[in-house]
């Protein structure tokens, strides 16, 4: 079974060497490491070229593609039956590929696998919590996920990430090309798509050192109320509600004809919820009645973060 790693790089010269070294030290080695570089300079290329391993396939983009299209290109250039997504600034534990491949092989119906990660600072010192805790992937949610409620869980919050996912090649027929993901990343797209048309397996082992620095530490479950509201405000500035509407509609288009009606109904409700929220009035008192109607539909509890989303719609409306 051929294994590929798709690494999307951008100004990665500071940390990419550590990441590549960890890939080349795996107990189960990848057959190829495909690196697509979106950098405006050659510093990342120079860092990559320090490695002479023939498994490394480096591509410099002719023009900047942005993070999602860069990942899309890296994935499309991979030839493996199993494709690992890889960020440029993390470090993989030596048994990551082996354990995640083993999890997929134990369930031939699954098209994706994701693991937990140890959250570390720029010097790789643990911050005292894992990725699942940081993303709010609680034990209760994990049990629901393992009990077959994968789409229900991910329609509220996708908790996998581009640094901890591996995919079977066959899912790419439905996943590529990416839709316009807006402020979201490919992990959101793969998370929802696989949960809708196939299934995920997971391992709670922390197999990645997930490096956080500056703006990439977004941990709503670990933040206080004020910080959570600021995260919501930032998301609204990026038009995340409108983008979710587009994402939901694209998911419905990609569903195969034999998709069970309950799956189609959930995605239709998801699309409806965000379409309504995107159309709320700017007038506060009118918006109160619109929000109330959506509360009584129970879609806030099914497809968003309950009272937190309600409060954001009432008081953080742009």
Residue frames as qw, qx, qy, qz and C-alpha x, y, z in Angstrom:
[[0.000, 0.889, 0.458, 0.000, 0.00, 0.00, 0.00],
 [0.444, 0.347, -0.005, 0.826, 1.53, 3.27, -1.13],
 [0.313, -0.778, -0.415, 0.354, 1.49, 6.12, 1.41],
 [0.341, 0.558, 0.114, 0.748, 1.73, 9.79, 0.47],
 [0.283, -0.613, -0.382, 0.632, 2.15, 12.92, 2.57],
 [0.244, 0.729, 0.343, 0.540, 0.68, 16.17, 1.20],
 [0.432, -0.519, -0.251, 0.694, 2.45, 19.18, 2.72],
 [0.233, 0.849, 0.294, 0.373, 1.24, 22.67, 1.81],
 [0.574, -0.302, -0.163, 0.744, 4.00, 25.20, 2.56],
 [0.140, 0.880, 0.186, 0.414, 4.03, 28.98, 2.85],
 [0.005, 0.782, -0.393, 0.484, 6.95, 30.89, 4.32],
 [0.916, -0.370, -0.082, -0.131, 7.82, 27.72, 6.17],
 [0.576, 0.551, -0.492, 0.350, 11.59, 28.06, 6.32],
 [0.261, -0.613, 0.520, -0.535, 11.69, 28.35, 10.13],
 [0.648, -0.235, 0.612, -0.387, 10.09, 25.02, 11.02],
 [0.860, 0.330, -0.159, -0.356, 9.69, 22.90, 7.89],
 [0.395, 0.499, -0.762, 0.119, 13.02, 21.16, 8.36],
 [0.293, -0.200, 0.794, -0.494, 11.92, 19.72, 11.71],
 [0.775, 0.221, 0.257, -0.533, 8.69, 18.53, 10.15],
 [0.733, 0.484, -0.437, -0.194, 10.40, 16.82, 7.20],
 [0.143, 0.439, -0.842, 0.278, 12.92, 15.18, 9.54],
 [0.512, -0.060, 0.671, -0.532, 10.06, 13.73, 11.61],
 [0.826, 0.363, -0.016, -0.431, 8.44, 12.33, 8.44],
 [0.621, 0.519, -0.587, 0.005, 11.67, 10.60, 7.49],
 [0.004, -0.344, 0.834, -0.431, 11.97, 9.03, 10.95],
 [0.775, -0.105, 0.079, -0.618, 8.60, 7.25, 10.94],
 [0.512, -0.215, 0.829, -0.065, 8.48, 3.58, 11.87],
 [0.585, 0.475, 0.636, 0.165, 6.29, 3.14, 8.77],
 [0.210, -0.369, 0.249, 0.870, 7.86, 5.43, 6.19],
 [0.548, 0.674, 0.208, -0.448, 5.86, 7.30, 3.55],
 [0.740, 0.251, 0.465, 0.417, 6.54, 6.43, -0.07],
 [0.336, 0.483, 0.214, 0.780, 6.44, 10.08, -1.10],
 [0.189, -0.649, -0.369, 0.638, 6.32, 13.51, 0.50],
 [0.308, 0.603, 0.441, 0.589, 4.69, 16.00, -1.87],
 [0.255, -0.573, -0.255, 0.736, 5.45, 19.63, -0.99],
 [0.281, 0.705, 0.399, 0.514, 3.73, 22.49, -2.79],
 [0.406, -0.339, -0.222, 0.819, 5.24, 25.86, -1.93],
 [0.115, 0.853, 0.458, 0.222, 3.11, 29.01, -2.05],
 [0.456, -0.641, -0.073, 0.613, 5.88, 31.29, -0.74],
 [0.360, 0.930, 0.043, -0.059, 6.76, 34.58, -2.44],
 [0.023, 0.814, -0.579, -0.031, 10.49, 33.87, -1.99],
 [0.775, 0.276, -0.567, -0.030, 12.86, 30.90, -2.17],
 [0.187, -0.546, 0.666, -0.473, 13.61, 30.53, 1.56],
 [0.834, -0.092, 0.399, -0.371, 11.27, 27.57, 2.04],
 [0.869, 0.454, -0.194, -0.039, 12.68, 25.92, -1.09],
 [0.293, 0.640, -0.628, 0.332, 16.20, 26.26, 0.30],
 [0.496, -0.380, 0.623, -0.470, 15.11, 24.66, 3.58],
 [0.928, 0.150, 0.206, -0.271, 13.55, 21.74, 1.70],
 [0.723, 0.600, -0.339, 0.053, 16.53, 21.27, -0.61],
 [0.178, -0.647, 0.691, -0.269, 18.74, 20.52, 2.41],
 [0.735, -0.064, 0.644, -0.201, 17.13, 17.07, 2.32],
 [0.220, 0.440, -0.704, -0.512, 18.30, 14.83, -0.54],
 [0.459, 0.097, 0.861, -0.195, 15.82, 12.01, 0.07],
 [0.053, -0.031, -0.713, -0.698, 14.29, 10.87, -3.27],
 [0.055, -0.545, -0.835, 0.050, 10.87, 10.52, -1.66],
 [0.014, -0.658, -0.254, 0.709, 10.59, 14.29, -1.38],
 [0.344, 0.492, 0.562, 0.569, 8.81, 15.82, -4.38],
 [0.138, -0.556, -0.229, 0.787, 8.97, 19.61, -4.27],
 [0.275, 0.604, 0.549, 0.508, 6.81, 21.95, -6.39],
 [0.123, -0.330, -0.169, 0.921, 6.96, 25.74, -6.39],
 [0.329, 0.724, 0.594, -0.121, 3.65, 27.34, -7.38],
 [0.399, 0.378, 0.316, 0.773, 3.84, 29.67, -10.37],
 [0.189, -0.522, -0.018, -0.831, 1.45, 32.04, -8.60],
 [0.129, -0.098, 0.743, -0.650, 0.18, 32.19, -5.05],
 [0.378, -0.282, -0.789, -0.393, -2.84, 29.95, -4.60],
 [0.529, -0.471, 0.202, -0.677, -3.80, 30.57, -0.96],
 [0.327, -0.344, 0.830, -0.293, -3.88, 27.92, 1.73],
 [0.768, 0.189, 0.500, -0.352, -6.84, 25.87, 0.46],
 [0.760, 0.618, -0.128, -0.156, -5.86, 25.75, -3.21],
 [0.138, 0.670, -0.723, 0.102, -2.28, 25.03, -2.19],
 [0.509, -0.179, 0.795, -0.279, -3.44, 22.02, -0.18],
 [0.808, 0.427, 0.247, -0.321, -5.66, 20.99, -3.06],
 [0.550, 0.701, -0.445, -0.091, -2.67, 21.01, -5.40],
 [0.121, -0.506, 0.832, -0.191, -0.51, 19.01, -2.98],
 [0.673, 0.051, 0.657, -0.335, -3.24, 16.39, -2.58],
 [0.773, 0.564, 0.053, -0.286, -3.88, 16.17, -6.33],
 [0.396, 0.698, -0.597, -0.017, -0.17, 15.48, -6.96],
 [0.442, -0.376, 0.778, -0.239, -0.10, 12.56, -4.54],
 [0.594, 0.217, -0.664, -0.400, -0.23, 9.03, -5.95],
 [0.010, 0.145, -0.921, 0.361, -0.67, 7.00, -2.75],
 [0.405, -0.417, -0.768, -0.269, -3.65, 4.91, -1.73],
 [0.444, -0.753, -0.414, 0.252, -3.54, 6.65, 1.66],
 [0.318, 0.596, -0.012, 0.737, -2.79, 10.38, 1.80],
 [0.460, -0.568, -0.431, 0.529, -1.76, 12.17, 4.97],
 [0.111, 0.905, 0.115, 0.393, -2.34, 15.91, 5.23],
 [0.708, -0.249, -0.218, 0.624, 0.58, 17.74, 6.79],
 [0.040, -0.998, -0.042, -0.026, 1.21, 21.25, 8.11],
 [0.607, 0.609, -0.304, 0.411, 4.68, 22.74, 7.79],
 [0.009, -0.653, 0.455, -0.606, 5.38, 23.67, 11.39],
 [0.839, -0.410, 0.157, -0.322, 4.50, 20.56, 13.41],
 [0.076, 0.468, -0.880, 0.034, 6.47, 17.46, 14.40],
 [0.861, -0.082, -0.304, -0.400, 5.10, 13.94, 14.00],
 [0.614, -0.465, 0.617, -0.165, 5.73, 11.24, 16.58],
 [0.003, -0.412, 0.848, 0.332, 7.54, 8.26, 15.10],
 [0.200, 0.183, 0.963, 0.006, 4.57, 5.88, 15.17],
 [0.390, 0.418, 0.196, -0.797, 1.99, 8.30, 13.72],
 [0.504, 0.326, -0.538, -0.592, 1.79, 6.91, 10.20],
 [0.245, 0.066, -0.967, 0.006, 1.86, 3.31, 11.41],
 [0.133, 0.284, 0.771, -0.554, -0.93, 3.74, 13.96],
 [0.442, 0.448, 0.102, -0.771, -3.19, 5.73, 11.63],
 [0.451, 0.288, -0.706, -0.464, -2.72, 3.34, 8.71],
 [0.119, -0.051, -0.973, 0.194, -3.49, 0.45, 11.06],
 [0.299, 0.356, 0.545, -0.698, -6.71, 2.15, 12.16],
 [0.525, 0.426, -0.243, -0.695, -7.82, 2.55, 8.54],
 [0.360, 0.232, -0.870, -0.245, -6.91, -1.00, 7.60],
 [0.081, 0.132, 0.905, -0.397, -9.04, -2.34, 10.44],
 [0.392, 0.594, 0.520, -0.471, -12.12, -0.67, 8.91],
 [0.363, 0.078, 0.628, 0.684, -12.13, -0.98, 5.10],
 [0.106, 0.769, 0.597, 0.203, -15.38, 1.03, 4.89],
 [0.251, -0.851, -0.120, 0.445, -13.79, 4.13, 6.42],
 [0.588, 0.675, 0.128, 0.427, -12.39, 6.82, 4.12],
 [0.122, 0.763, -0.273, 0.573, -10.68, 8.94, 6.77],
 [0.736, -0.408, -0.426, 0.334, -8.85, 8.72, 10.07],
 [0.076, 0.789, -0.212, 0.572, -7.76, 11.41, 12.51],
 [0.661, -0.168, -0.563, 0.466, -5.79, 11.39, 15.73],
 [0.361, -0.913, -0.151, 0.112, -5.37, 13.57, 18.78],
 [0.555, 0.559, -0.202, 0.581, -2.36, 15.88, 19.13],
 [0.550, -0.522, -0.299, 0.580, -0.21, 17.34, 21.87],
 [0.172, 0.941, 0.138, 0.257, -0.48, 21.13, 21.77],
 [0.700, -0.283, -0.048, 0.654, 2.98, 22.72, 22.11],
 [0.022, 0.918, -0.010, -0.395, 4.52, 26.18, 21.83],
 [0.553, 0.785, -0.269, -0.073, 7.04, 27.31, 19.22],
 [0.008, 0.624, -0.769, 0.136, 9.83, 25.53, 21.17],
 [0.655, -0.009, -0.726, -0.211, 7.82, 22.28, 21.24],
 [0.010, 0.069, -0.771, 0.634, 7.07, 22.55, 24.96],
 [0.213, -0.487, -0.826, -0.187, 3.64, 21.07, 25.85],
 [0.177, -0.383, 0.045, -0.906, 1.02, 23.60, 26.91],
 [0.219, -0.040, 0.772, -0.595, -0.80, 21.16, 29.17],
 [0.661, 0.355, 0.438, -0.495, -3.71, 20.16, 26.92],
 [0.442, 0.068, 0.786, 0.428, -4.40, 18.20, 23.78],
 [0.102, -0.036, -0.476, -0.873, -6.01, 19.23, 20.52],
 [0.306, -0.462, -0.783, -0.281, -9.30, 17.52, 21.33],
 [0.300, -0.617, -0.511, 0.518, -9.60, 19.44, 24.58],
 [0.129, -0.314, 0.129, 0.932, -8.67, 22.64, 22.77],
 [0.219, -0.088, -0.596, -0.767, -11.33, 22.01, 20.10],
 [0.558, -0.069, 0.340, -0.754, -13.98, 20.92, 22.59],
 [0.692, 0.099, -0.643, -0.313, -14.10, 17.30, 21.38],
 [0.488, -0.445, 0.535, -0.527, -15.33, 16.00, 24.73],
 [0.158, -0.102, 0.980, -0.057, -15.66, 12.39, 25.85],
 [0.512, 0.450, 0.571, -0.458, -19.41, 12.68, 25.34],
 [0.514, 0.684, -0.211, -0.472, -18.89, 13.85, 21.76],
 [0.099, 0.453, -0.867, -0.181, -16.36, 11.08, 21.15],
 [0.356, 0.119, 0.899, -0.228, -18.86, 8.47, 22.34],
 [0.567, 0.612, 0.289, -0.469, -21.54, 9.90, 20.04],
 [0.324, 0.678, -0.528, -0.396, -19.04, 9.94, 17.20],
 [0.014, -0.279, 0.959, 0.057, -18.10, 6.29, 17.73],
 [0.418, 0.292, 0.783, -0.357, -21.78, 5.35, 18.07],
 [0.360, 0.406, 0.714, 0.442, -22.46, 6.41, 14.48],
 [0.048, 0.917, 0.358, -0.168, -23.45, 10.04, 15.05],
 [0.576, -0.124, 0.197, 0.783, -20.47, 11.41, 13.13],
 [0.148, 0.518, 0.389, 0.747, -22.40, 13.85, 10.96],
 [0.391, -0.834, -0.367, -0.128, -24.42, 15.13, 13.94],
 [0.628, -0.575, -0.037, 0.523, -21.20, 15.88, 15.81],
 [0.468, -0.041, 0.309, 0.827, -19.43, 17.54, 12.89],
 [0.050, 0.707, 0.473, 0.524, -22.43, 19.64, 11.88],
 [0.412, -0.892, -0.174, 0.062, -21.98, 21.41, 15.22],
 [0.163, -0.878, 0.430, 0.133, -18.17, 21.56, 15.16],
 [0.882, 0.369, -0.259, 0.141, -15.56, 19.86, 12.98],
 [0.571, -0.770, 0.282, 0.021, -12.77, 18.83, 15.32],
 [0.855, 0.039, 0.257, 0.449, -10.27, 17.21, 12.96],
 [0.046, -0.894, 0.187, 0.404, -7.50, 19.36, 11.50],
 [0.679, 0.676, -0.276, -0.067, -5.23, 19.51, 8.46],
 [0.080, 0.658, -0.726, 0.184, -2.33, 18.30, 10.57],
 [0.377, -0.215, 0.845, -0.312, -3.95, 15.10, 11.90],
 [0.791, 0.355, 0.202, -0.455, -5.94, 13.63, 8.98],
 [0.156, -0.258, 0.851, 0.431, -5.27, 10.73, 6.62],
 [0.669, 0.383, 0.095, -0.629, -7.57, 9.89, 3.70],
 [0.662, 0.134, 0.700, 0.234, -8.19, 7.03, 1.32],
 [0.125, -0.176, 0.486, 0.847, -7.58, 8.04, -2.25],
 [0.041, 0.436, 0.828, 0.349, -11.07, 7.00, -3.36],
 [0.060, -0.765, -0.504, 0.397, -12.73, 9.89, -1.46],
 [0.184, -0.399, 0.227, 0.869, -10.96, 12.41, -3.70],
 [0.096, 0.337, 0.750, 0.561, -13.44, 11.68, -6.48],
 [0.192, -0.799, -0.560, -0.105, -16.09, 13.45, -4.39],
 [0.435, -0.722, -0.176, 0.509, -13.85, 15.88, -2.49],
 [0.273, -0.384, 0.336, 0.815, -11.96, 17.48, -5.39],
 [0.321, 0.409, -0.211, 0.828, -12.06, 20.14, -6.56],
 [0.181, -0.374, -0.602, 0.682, -12.59, 22.02, -3.31],
 [0.039, 0.857, 0.463, 0.223, -15.53, 24.43, -3.23],
 [0.135, 0.630, -0.198, 0.739, -14.88, 28.02, -2.27],
 [0.604, -0.368, -0.640, 0.298, -14.23, 27.49, 1.43],
 [0.171, -0.889, -0.077, -0.419, -13.95, 31.15, 2.41],
 [0.218, -0.746, 0.499, -0.383, -12.58, 31.46, 5.94],
 [0.908, -0.246, 0.306, -0.145, -12.68, 27.67, 6.42],
 [0.016, -0.589, 0.774, 0.232, -9.94, 25.19, 5.62],
 [0.580, 0.177, -0.706, -0.365, -9.89, 21.82, 3.90],
 [0.078, 0.011, -0.922, 0.379, -10.25, 20.00, 7.23],
 [0.446, 0.252, 0.405, -0.757, -13.80, 21.39, 7.56],
 [0.634, 0.358, -0.369, -0.578, -14.63, 20.23, 4.05],
 [0.452, 0.194, -0.870, -0.028, -13.19, 16.73, 4.48],
 [0.122, -0.008, 0.793, -0.597, -14.68, 16.44, 7.96],
 [0.568, 0.286, 0.292, -0.714, -18.23, 17.08, 6.83],
 [0.622, 0.383, -0.487, -0.479, -18.00, 15.30, 3.48],
 [0.342, 0.185, -0.919, 0.073, -16.64, 12.02, 4.86],
 [0.226, 0.101, 0.741, -0.625, -19.11, 12.09, 7.76],
 [0.598, 0.352, 0.106, -0.712, -21.94, 12.50, 5.22],
 [0.751, 0.421, -0.352, -0.366, -20.96, 10.04, 2.48],
 [0.686, 0.229, -0.667, 0.177, -18.67, 7.56, 4.25],
 [0.722, -0.676, -0.149, -0.010, -17.23, 7.26, 7.77],
 [0.116, 0.768, -0.522, 0.352, -14.30, 8.25, 9.93],
 [0.839, -0.323, -0.367, 0.239, -12.22, 6.18, 12.30],
 [0.050, -0.880, 0.263, -0.391, -10.14, 7.82, 14.99],
 [0.750, -0.119, -0.488, 0.431, -7.46, 7.22, 17.55],
 [0.344, -0.928, -0.102, -0.097, -7.23, 9.17, 20.78],
 [0.771, -0.234, 0.042, 0.591, -3.45, 8.78, 20.79],
 [0.038, 0.951, -0.082, -0.295, -1.61, 12.11, 20.64],
 [0.848, 0.136, 0.332, 0.390, 0.50, 11.42, 17.55],
 [0.426, 0.654, 0.106, 0.616, 1.44, 14.96, 16.53],
 [0.348, -0.461, -0.260, 0.774, 3.20, 17.80, 18.29],
 [0.206, 0.786, 0.471, 0.344, 0.85, 20.57, 17.15],
 [0.415, -0.130, -0.141, 0.889, 2.77, 23.81, 17.30],
 [0.005, 0.884, 0.452, 0.120, 0.73, 26.92, 18.14],
 [0.417, -0.241, -0.031, 0.876, 2.08, 30.43, 17.89],
 [0.083, 0.087, -0.164, -0.979, 0.47, 33.82, 17.45],
 [0.545, 0.096, -0.040, -0.832, -2.88, 33.75, 15.71],
 [0.586, 0.046, -0.736, -0.336, -3.24, 30.01, 15.21],
 [0.137, -0.126, -0.863, 0.470, -4.15, 29.38, 18.88],
 [0.484, -0.219, -0.171, -0.829, -7.93, 29.44, 18.73],
 [0.284, -0.093, -0.927, 0.228, -9.28, 27.52, 21.71],
 [0.410, -0.448, -0.171, -0.776, -12.90, 28.51, 22.40],
 [0.784, -0.412, -0.453, -0.101, -13.44, 25.73, 24.92],
 [0.662, -0.207, -0.359, 0.625, -10.51, 26.99, 27.00],
 [0.137, 0.308, 0.006, 0.942, -11.43, 30.66, 26.77],
 [0.058, 0.388, 0.609, -0.690, -13.63, 32.79, 29.02],
 [0.347, 0.723, 0.583, -0.132, -16.88, 34.39, 27.90],
 [0.104, 0.875, -0.111, -0.460, -15.25, 37.62, 26.72],
 [0.178, -0.444, 0.745, 0.465, -12.64, 35.74, 24.69],
 [0.386, 0.312, 0.858, 0.132, -15.32, 33.52, 23.17],
 [0.307, 0.841, 0.356, -0.266, -17.29, 36.54, 22.07],
 [0.002, 0.767, -0.410, -0.493, -14.16, 37.99, 20.49],
 [0.305, -0.115, 0.877, 0.354, -13.63, 34.75, 18.56],
 [0.365, 0.610, 0.703, -0.034, -17.24, 34.98, 17.36],
 [0.155, 0.893, 0.034, -0.422, -16.73, 38.61, 16.37],
 [0.150, -0.548, 0.656, 0.497, -13.61, 37.70, 14.38],
 [0.367, 0.189, 0.884, 0.219, -15.47, 34.89, 12.61],
 [0.322, 0.781, 0.497, -0.196, -18.25, 37.29, 11.61],
 [0.034, 0.806, -0.274, -0.523, -15.75, 39.73, 10.16],
 [0.141, -0.296, 0.839, 0.434, -14.71, 36.88, 7.86],
 [0.647, 0.151, -0.222, -0.714, -18.35, 36.31, 6.80],
 [0.067, -0.188, 0.977, -0.072, -18.29, 32.80, 8.26],
 [0.522, 0.319, 0.636, -0.470, -22.09, 32.45, 8.33],
 [0.611, 0.626, -0.136, -0.465, -22.44, 33.26, 4.63],
 [0.246, 0.516, -0.806, -0.153, -19.53, 30.92, 3.87],
 [0.316, -0.032, 0.910, -0.267, -21.17, 28.10, 5.85],
 [0.650, 0.478, 0.296, -0.512, -24.30, 28.53, 3.75],
 [0.530, 0.631, -0.474, -0.312, -22.25, 28.04, 0.58],
 [0.005, -0.377, 0.922, -0.092, -20.44, 25.07, 2.12],
 [0.516, 0.148, 0.734, -0.416, -23.71, 23.38, 3.09],
 [0.684, 0.571, 0.048, -0.452, -25.16, 23.85, -0.38],
 [0.380, 0.599, -0.682, -0.179, -22.01, 22.39, -1.95],
 [0.256, -0.193, 0.919, -0.229, -22.20, 19.35, 0.32],
 [0.661, 0.354, 0.488, -0.446, -25.76, 18.70, -0.87],
 [0.601, 0.654, -0.287, -0.358, -24.58, 18.87, -4.50],
 [0.210, 0.529, -0.822, -0.017, -21.85, 16.28, -3.88],
 [0.613, -0.114, 0.681, -0.383, -24.11, 13.69, -2.26],
 [0.044, 0.062, -0.908, -0.412, -24.51, 10.49, -4.31],
 [0.527, -0.195, -0.393, -0.728, -28.01, 9.58, -5.45],
 [0.707, -0.272, -0.650, -0.059, -28.29, 6.69, -2.99],
 [0.099, 0.268, -0.537, 0.794, -27.61, 8.88, 0.05],
 [0.213, -0.470, -0.832, 0.205, -29.99, 7.92, 2.89],
 [0.092, -0.768, -0.375, -0.512, -32.80, 10.40, 3.37],
 [0.557, -0.777, -0.217, 0.197, -31.88, 11.09, 6.99],
 [0.580, -0.238, 0.151, 0.764, -28.42, 12.28, 5.91],
 [0.194, 0.436, 0.417, 0.773, -29.87, 14.46, 3.18],
 [0.321, -0.818, -0.420, -0.226, -32.42, 15.87, 5.63],
 [0.600, -0.627, -0.118, 0.482, -29.72, 16.80, 8.16],
 [0.442, -0.060, 0.270, 0.853, -27.66, 18.62, 5.54],
 [0.008, -0.627, -0.492, -0.603, -30.78, 20.38, 4.24],
 [0.456, -0.826, -0.328, 0.043, -31.54, 21.56, 7.80],
 [0.608, -0.391, 0.061, 0.689, -27.92, 22.66, 8.21],
 [0.282, 0.256, 0.391, 0.838, -28.13, 24.70, 5.00],
 [0.204, -0.755, -0.490, -0.384, -31.49, 26.16, 6.02],
 [0.553, -0.708, -0.260, 0.355, -30.20, 27.21, 9.45],
 [0.467, -0.335, 0.154, 0.804, -27.27, 29.16, 8.06],
 [0.139, 0.448, 0.511, 0.720, -29.31, 30.64, 5.21],
 [0.322, -0.826, -0.437, -0.151, -31.77, 32.04, 7.77],
 [0.558, -0.645, -0.090, 0.515, -29.00, 33.33, 10.05],
 [0.436, -0.003, 0.326, 0.839, -27.31, 34.98, 7.07],
 [0.000, -0.531, -0.506, -0.679, -30.53, 36.82, 6.29],
 [0.321, -0.639, -0.560, 0.418, -31.27, 38.32, 9.71],
 [0.092, 0.917, 0.221, 0.320, -32.35, 41.94, 9.83],
 [0.424, 0.294, -0.331, 0.790, -29.93, 44.63, 10.97],
 [0.383, -0.541, 0.053, -0.747, -32.72, 46.08, 13.10],
 [0.015, 0.240, -0.864, 0.442, -32.36, 44.65, 16.59],
 [0.536, 0.073, 0.529, -0.654, -36.04, 44.31, 17.49],
 [0.802, 0.347, -0.238, -0.425, -36.90, 42.63, 14.20],
 [0.452, 0.418, -0.782, 0.094, -33.91, 40.34, 14.65],
 [0.332, -0.213, 0.741, -0.544, -35.17, 39.28, 18.10],
 [0.795, 0.209, 0.261, -0.506, -38.28, 37.76, 16.51],
 [0.717, 0.501, -0.455, -0.163, -36.23, 36.12, 13.74],
 [0.161, 0.419, -0.837, 0.312, -33.82, 34.59, 16.27],
 [0.541, -0.085, 0.599, -0.584, -36.73, 33.43, 18.44],
 [0.855, 0.312, -0.049, -0.412, -38.30, 31.61, 15.49],
 [0.608, 0.478, -0.631, 0.062, -35.01, 29.85, 14.80],
 [0.180, -0.346, 0.779, -0.491, -34.69, 28.93, 18.48],
 [0.728, 0.068, 0.420, -0.538, -38.11, 27.23, 18.37],
 [0.795, 0.433, -0.342, -0.251, -37.04, 25.30, 15.26],
 [0.855, -0.430, 0.275, 0.094, -34.32, 23.68, 17.46],
 [0.787, 0.538, -0.071, 0.295, -31.74, 24.25, 14.72],
 [0.035, -0.853, 0.414, -0.315, -29.49, 26.30, 17.01],
 [0.679, -0.471, 0.540, -0.162, -28.98, 23.21, 19.15],
 [0.925, 0.208, 0.311, 0.070, -28.51, 20.88, 16.17],
 [0.715, 0.554, 0.130, 0.406, -26.27, 22.92, 13.90],
 [0.232, 0.714, -0.258, 0.609, -24.48, 25.60, 15.93],
 [0.389, 0.098, -0.686, 0.607, -23.36, 26.37, 19.47],
 [0.322, -0.618, -0.703, 0.144, -26.71, 26.91, 21.15],
 [0.203, -0.914, -0.283, 0.207, -26.93, 29.96, 23.39],
 [0.445, -0.464, 0.269, 0.717, -23.45, 31.14, 22.36],
 [0.243, 0.234, 0.615, 0.713, -24.57, 31.41, 18.74],
 [0.091, -0.803, -0.575, -0.128, -27.85, 33.00, 19.82],
 [0.346, -0.799, -0.100, 0.482, -26.01, 35.66, 21.83],
 [0.379, -0.235, 0.439, 0.780, -23.66, 36.32, 18.92],
 [0.151, 0.482, 0.671, 0.542, -26.57, 36.71, 16.49],
 [0.183, -0.872, -0.453, 0.020, -28.31, 39.15, 18.79],
 [0.333, -0.899, 0.012, 0.286, -25.41, 41.28, 19.95],
 [0.441, -0.453, 0.498, 0.594, -22.52, 40.81, 17.50],
 [0.608, 0.610, 0.497, 0.104, -24.49, 41.22, 14.29],
 [0.390, -0.207, 0.298, 0.846, -22.47, 42.98, 11.60]]
